[in-house]
Amino acid sequence: MSLYGSGRKEGIVAVLLIAILVLVVQVIGGLQSLGMSVQLPDAAYGAMVPSLAGLSFYRFLRAQGRSRYAAFLTGVAYALSPWMLTVAMAPREQLAAALAPLALEAVTQCDRPSQRRTWLPWAGPCVAAPFLAGGAWIAWFTAALAGGLLLRTAVCGDRDDRTPRAPGIAAATFLGAVSVLSLASIDPLAPWLGAATPVTFTVMLAHHGGVGIDVASVLRIPGPCLLLFAVLGILRRQRHTSIGIWASIAAAGALPTVLSILVPAHDWQSAFWHDESLPAVAWWLFLLGVAVLSAAGLDDFLDLPLRRRTALPWLLAFVVAAAPMIPTFGSNTPRIEWPLTATFLLLTILLPLWRRMGILRFKNVLAVTTVVALAVPALQVLPPIGVVVAAAPVGETAIVFGPEDTFETPRWPYAGGALVLLASSLWSLFAMWRSITARPAPKSAKAAITKKARPAHRS
């Protein structure tokens, strides 16, 4: 299998490899907690949603134009993120986080004139896909991001005279709004995702008896690999994506937790950040922003490693100075933070060796090192989740899931969903018909090949 090709076969194998890696980590995690009694079906069930998350994020990065190599490593990092694995205690939010990249991929494809005609009819249903998990917070975050990306496409996207962009985007936005409201009202997966008894999920942040944050726990959310590649891309002022937009999205993920610490509930009880689940799940935005910047930064480095040579020395100096301080200065549980320090130092020392190894061998070594570095923090939070979560609680912010409401669901959401599917299908067929009529086929390709031209006559 090659991560450097461009064929469809390599892409399928890369996606399968992501699923296999997630399954292997789940099996090892089960073995370390349950001994030899772990069952493969149980591990496969636990790996199902993280594998879907890695697959969808891989596709999203490929739609952004990232290389297969960077998309593969970032997809594995997204699937094996400690945040993604611990949020399994809140299955609705985990499923929404796994389907969110599908919605972002659809609106990203709509920004490309060559793909807009194919993807625009189905952008609405794709944006509503995270709402299969019900009205999860991450589903609403995804809808807001998708709406912003569609607005950006309408205002400053690439111009294409053959496709009237404003009416099409308005129609896609309308279909997306109807789909979102329909799925959020129906909650089709409630029998599988609903909990019979309340379940509490605590995120990996804490304040030390006042204002403050467990720095090591924040670093664990995306993991050291994604953070290092993202910082490298920022230092190199990478050219593949907008640093400001995705850095702002990442900062927005930390905002509810910071506000809940700085502004206590008794000071402002109606503030949105005092919701029991919002500060916990909002860190998905932090993971998303760092992952996108990481893939772009890795691609930028591998494309032109000699550009902005001062970035690597600055990165090495910063990591050597700050990484050893993580367990003693920025963590409540220094015993479990050694993978952070080790990964930061190892990858920073490895990056300048690309010239001595050769770029192809360097890519292989970097891929193996990154996958191993991603597996270690994941194994620390698998089945005995209470060890890491109890060691790093988030400002005592918890998500509580209780019994599902028993109110009767109205019938209009089903009609709305059916109308959206019908409208998207007709729109797609019409776009396909226009594409065929705009490019008429030659009269007879076979005759043109078999017909022999007369030999030239000499005068």
N, C-alpha and C positions, 0 to 999 in steps of 0.2 A: 504494500500500500504506500502511495506517495502523497505527501501533503503539498507537493509543489506543482502538481499538474492542474489542468483546467477542465478535465472531462467530467461528465456526470457520474461515471463509475467511481472516481476517486471521492467525489462529494458524498455519495451514498455510503461508501466504506468509512469515511471520516465520521459520519453521523453514527453509524453502527459502533465504531470504536468508542465514541463518547458514551454510548449506552453501556457498553461492556465495562469500561473503566468505572462508571458509577456503580454497576452491579458488583464488581469485584470489591470496591470499597465498602459497600453495604454488607457483603458476606464477611469480610474481615472484621468489620465493626460488630457484627453479630457474634462472631467467634470469640472476640475478646471480652464480651459481656456474658454470653450464654454458654460458653464452652463449645463442645462438639454437638450440642443439641440444636443448633441453628438449622432452620429448614430453608432450602433454596427458594420455594415459593414465597415465603415470608420476606426474604431478602429482595426477590424480584418485585414484590408488591411495594416495598419501601423505596426501591430504585425507580419505580415507574414515573412518578411526577418529576423528580430531579432530572431523569433522562430526557423527558419531554422538554424541560426547561433548557437543558443544554442544546437539544436539537433546534428548538425555536430561536434561541439566541444565536446559534451558528448561522441560521438562515438570515436573521436580521443583519448580522455583520456582513454577510456576503452581499446582501442588498445594498449596504452602504459602500460597497466597493473594496472591502478589506480582503486580503489574501486568504486562501484556504488555510495556510499555516497559522496566521494570527487568529482567524475565526475559530479554528479547532482548539487552540490553547485557551482562548477566552471562553469558549463554550464549556469546556471542562471546568474552568475556574468558576463560572456562573453556576453550574450544576452542583459542584462540590463546595460551594461557599458555606462556611459555618452558619451564616444567616439562613440560607436556603434549607439546610438540613434541620436546624432547630425549629424553624417555622412549620415543620411537619406536624407539630402539636396543634397548629391552627390550620387544618387542611384546606379551608376556603382560601386563605391568603396564599398558601403555597401553590395551589392550582392556578390562582389568578396570576401569580408571579411567573408561572411556567408558560401561560398563554399570552402574557403581555407582549413579548417580543413578536408574536405573530401580527398583532395589531400595528406595532411600530414598523414592521417590515412592509405591511400593505401601504401605509401612508408614505414610507420612504420610496417605494416603487412608483407611487403616483407622482413623485417629483421628477422622474426620469421620462422624457418625452417618448422614448422608445418602448417603455413599459406601461405608460399611463393608460392607454386604451384597453389593455388587458386587465389591469388591477383596479382601475377606478370604479367599475360596477360592483366589485366585491369588497371595496374598502369599508363600507358600512358594516356588513356582517363580520368582517375580520376585527374591526375595532370593538365590536360587541362580544367577541369570543371570551375575554376574561370574565364576563358576566355569567358564563356558565357556572361559575362558583358562587353566584348570587351577588348581592350588593357589597362585595368586599371592598375595603379601602383601596387596595392596589388596583382593582378594576376601575375605580373612579379616577385614580391617578393616571392610569393608562389612557382613559378617554380624554382627560384634559391635555395630556401630552400629544395625543394623536390630533386633537383639534388644533392645537398650536402649530404642529407641523403642517397640517393641511392649510392653515391660514398663511403660514410662511410660503408654501408653494404657490398659493394664489397671489400673494403680494410680490414676492421677489424670486419666484422659481424660474426655471428655464422656459423661454418662450417657444411655442410650437404653433405655427399658423394652421396646421391641419386639425388641431384639437382645440375647440373652444374651452378654455380651462375654467373660467369663472362659473358658467352654468353647470358644468360637470362636477366641480368641487362642491357647489351648493347642493346639488342633488345627492352626492355621496354623503355630505354632512347630514342631510335630512334623513336618509336611509339609516345612517349610523345612529342618529338620535332615537329613531323609532325602534331599532334593534336593541339598543341599550335599555330603553324603558321596558321593552317586552321581556327580555331575558331577566332583568333585575326583578320584575314582578313575578315571573313564572318560577324562578329558582329551580331549574330542571334537575339539578343534581342533589337536591336537599336530602333525599333518602340515604344517600351515600356519604354526604359531607356533614350532615347534622349530627350533633352529639346528644346522646340521651342524658348524660350527666354533665354538669359544668366542667370545663377544662380550662386551666390557667396556663398561659404561656408568657414567660418573662424574657425580655430581650437582654442583650449583653451590654448594658451600660449601667453606671452607678454614679451616685454623688456621695462624697465622703462627709456625711453629716452636714452638708450645706451645699454651696455652689462648687461644682467640680465634676469631671467626667473621667471615667476609667479609660485612659488613652489606649491601652492595649486591647480592650474590648472593641473600641471603635476601629482599630486597625484590623481586627479579626473579621469584621463584617465583609469587606471585599477580599481580604487576604493580602499577604505581603507581595505576592507575585503581581497581582493587578495594580497595586499601589506603586510598585517600583517601575513598571512599564509606563504607567500613566505619568509619573513624575519625570521620567526620562523624556517622554514626548513633550511635556510642557517646557522642560529646559531646552529642548531642541526647537521649540516653536513649530511643532509638526504641522504639516500642510494638509493632512487628509480630512480633518474635521474641525469644527469650531470649538476651540478650547473654552471660550466664554460661556457658550450655551450649556454645554454638558457639565462644566464646573458649577454653574449656577444650579442645575438640576441636582447635582450631588450635594450642594450646600443646603438646598431645600429639604433634603431628607433628614438633616440633623436639626432643622429649625423647631419642630414640635417638641423634641426632647429638651432642647436648650430653653425654650420658653416655659415648659412645665417645671424646670428647675428654678429659673429666675423669677417666675411669677407664680407663687403658690395658689392653690385652688381657692383658698378663703379670701384672696385679694380680688379675684376676678372669676367668679364661678361660671359665667356663661361663655368663657373663652373656648375656642374649638380645640386647643391643644390639651385640654383636660379630659378629653375622651379617653376611656381606658385602653382602647386599642390603637389609636392614631399614633402616638409617639413610638410605639413598638414597630408597627409595619411601615412607617414612613421611611425607615432606614433602607427600604428597597430602592428608593430614589438615589440614595448614596451609592449603593451597589451598582445600579444601572449606569450612573454617570461615570464612575471610576472605570467600569468595564469597557465602556465605549472609548474613553480616552486611552485606556490601556491597549486595546487592539490597534487603534490608530497610531499610538506611539511606537508600538512594536513594529508595525509595518514601515513607519517612517525610518526607524533605525536600520532595519534589514535592507531597505531599498538603497539608502545612501549612508552607510555607517561613517563615512569620513566627513559628512556635513556637520558643522558646529562641533568640532572636536573637543571643545572645552566642557561640553555637557557631561561627559563621562567622569573626568576628574572632579568636577563639582559634586556629582552624585556620589562618587566614592568617598569624598571627604565628609559629606553630610551623613552618609550611612555609618561610616566608621565612628563618627562622633556621637550619633544619636541612638543607633541600634542597641549597643550594650546597656543603655540606660533604661530601655523599655521595661525589663523585669523589676528593676529596683525603684524606678521613679514613676512610671506611668501605669502600674498594674496593681490590683488588689490581690492577685494570686500569682506571684512571680514564678512558682514552680512549673506552671503549665505554659509559660510564655517563651520557652526556649526555641520553639519552631519559628517564631517571628524574627528573633535576632539572627538565628542561623540562616534563614532563607534570605533575609536582606543582605547579609554579608556574603553568602555564597554566590548569589546572582550578580551582585555588584562586582565581585572579583572575576566572575566568569565572562561578563560582557566585553571587556577589553581584549579577550583572547581570541576574538573572531578572526583576526588577521593571521595569527600563528596556526590556528586549526584549519583555516579555509572556511568559506561561508557555508558550504553544504554540510560539512562535518560539524561545524558550530551549531547549525540549526538542529541537527539530530541530538547533539549533547544538550542543547538548551531545552528541547522538547522533553527529553527524558527527565532532566533535572526539575523542570517545572511541574510535570505530572506528579513526581514523587513529593515535591514540596507542597503541592495542593492536597495530596492524600493525607499527610500527617495531621494538619489541623482538623480535617474532616473526621478522622478517626477519633480525635479527642472529644467530639461532640456527639458521635453516634452512640447507639443505644443507651449507655448511661448518661443521657442528656442532662439529668439533674446535677451532675458533677460540675460541668462548665457553667450551666445556667445559674445554679445557686452561687457559684463563685463570682459571677459577674452579672448581678441583676441590674436592670436599667432604671435607675431612679425610682425603683419599686413600681415601674409601669408594667401593667399586666393586661393581657387580653383574656376576657372571660367569655366562654361560649356556653350558652344554656340551651334548653330544649327549644325546638322550633315552634313558631307560632302556628296555631291551628286554624287561623282564619281562612275562609274559602277564597281561593284565587279567582279573580274575575276572568271573563272569557276574552276580553278585548286584546290582551297581550298575545294570545295564540293567533288571532286574526291579523294583528300587526306583524308578527314574525312571518306568517305565511305570505302576506303581501310584500314584505321586504324581499323574501327569497324569489317570489315571482318577478318583481320589478328588476332585481339584479340579474336574473336569468335572461329576461327579455332585453335588457340593456346590453348584456354581454353578447347575445346573439346578434343584435343590431350592429354593435361595434365590429364583430367578426365579419358580418356581411359587408360593411363599409370598407373594411380592410381588403377583402377579396375583390370587390368591384374597383377599388382604387388602383389595384395592380393587376390588370388583365394578363392572363397567361398568353404566350405566343400561340399562333394558330395551330401549328402542329410541330411540337418539338421533335417527335420521332422522324417526321418527314424531313425536317431541316437537317437532321443528322445523317440520314441515309441518302438524301439527294446529292448527286455528284454534280459539281459545277463543270460546265463545258470547258475544254481546254482552250487556252488563248490561241487565236489565229494570228499567224505571222503575216504581215503585209508584204 
